Amino acid sequence: MGQWVPIAKTDEVTTGSSKECVVDGRIIALFSTEDGYYAIDGICAHAGGPIAEGALNGCVVTCPWHGWQYEITTGEHCLNPQIRLTTFPVKVEGDSVLVEIP
């Protein structure tokens, strides 16, 4: 089991938005949807683009550099399921959003 680390306040990431967070030297993209918060590796598998800066449509984020798309709930690439970004469990405690870091 990993360590739960606070990465944002709930008012910093409103529904439909995202935030790039750095935790223990890792870049994590945090997303807020109507269904809750999701966290995935913040670096695109293609060319290292900033995933948190991508457009979010439902639960799919599009990397702003070259258009690679990922399902934020699973980290899976939308066209090639063999490509997957790491996902991180997320929970909310009070007004803090926490992720579990292995």
C-alpha positions in Angstrom: 0.0 0.0 0.0 1.2 3.5 -0.8 1.2 6.8 0.9 -1.7 9.3 0.5 -0.5 12.7 -0.4 -2.5 15.9 -0.7 -2.1 17.5 -4.2 -4.9 20.1 -4.5 -7.8 21.8 -2.8 -11.2 20.9 -4.2 -11.8 24.6 -5.2 -8.6 24.5 -7.4 -10.0 21.8 -9.7 -13.6 22.4 -10.5 -15.8 20.1 -12.6 -14.4 19.8 -16.2 -11.0 21.2 -15.3 -7.5 19.8 -14.6 -4.4 20.6 -12.8 -0.8 19.6 -13.2 0.7 18.5 -9.8 4.2 17.4 -8.9 4.5 14.8 -6.2 7.8 13.2 -5.2 9.3 14.2 -8.5 6.4 12.8 -10.5 4.1 14.8 -12.7 0.5 13.9 -12.1 -2.5 15.2 -14.1 -5.5 15.6 -11.8 -9.0 15.9 -13.4 -12.4 16.7 -12.0 -15.5 15.3 -13.6 -19.1 15.0 -12.6 -18.3 11.5 -11.4 -15.4 12.6 -9.2 -11.6 13.1 -9.4 -9.1 11.1 -11.4 -5.3 11.2 -11.5 -3.0 9.8 -14.2 0.6 10.2 -15.2 0.9 13.8 -16.4 3.4 13.0 -19.2 2.1 11.8 -22.6 3.5 8.4 -23.7 4.1 9.7 -27.2 6.4 12.7 -26.9 6.2 13.9 -23.3 3.4 16.4 -23.7 1.6 17.9 -20.6 -1.5 15.9 -20.2 -3.1 18.2 -17.7 -3.1 21.0 -20.3 -5.1 18.9 -22.7 -8.8 19.3 -23.6 -11.1 17.2 -21.5 -14.2 15.8 -23.2 -16.2 13.7 -20.8 -13.5 11.2 -19.5 -11.2 11.6 -22.5 -8.2 14.0 -22.4 -6.4 15.0 -25.6 -2.7 15.8 -25.3 -2.2 19.3 -26.6 1.0 18.5 -28.4 0.0 15.8 -30.9 -3.6 14.8 -30.1 -3.0 11.5 -28.4 -6.1 10.7 -26.4 -6.4 8.8 -23.1 -9.3 7.6 -20.9 -8.7 9.3 -17.6 -10.5 6.6 -15.6 -8.1 3.9 -16.8 -5.1 5.7 -18.3 -5.7 3.7 -21.5 -4.9 5.2 -24.9 -8.1 5.5 -26.9 -6.8 3.7 -30.1 -4.2 1.3 -28.7 -5.1 -0.4 -25.4 -1.5 -1.6 -25.1 -0.5 2.0 -24.3 -1.5 3.0 -20.9 -0.6 5.9 -18.5 -0.3 5.1 -14.8 -3.4 5.9 -12.8 -3.4 6.8 -9.1 -6.2 6.3 -6.6 -7.9 9.5 -5.5 -9.8 10.5 -2.4 -11.2 13.7 -0.9 -10.8 14.5 2.8 -12.5 17.8 3.7 -11.4 20.3 1.1 -8.2 18.4 0.1 -7.8 16.1 -2.8 -5.3 13.3 -2.1 -3.6 10.7 -4.4 -2.1 7.4 -3.4 1.6 7.2 -4.4 3.1 3.7 -4.4 
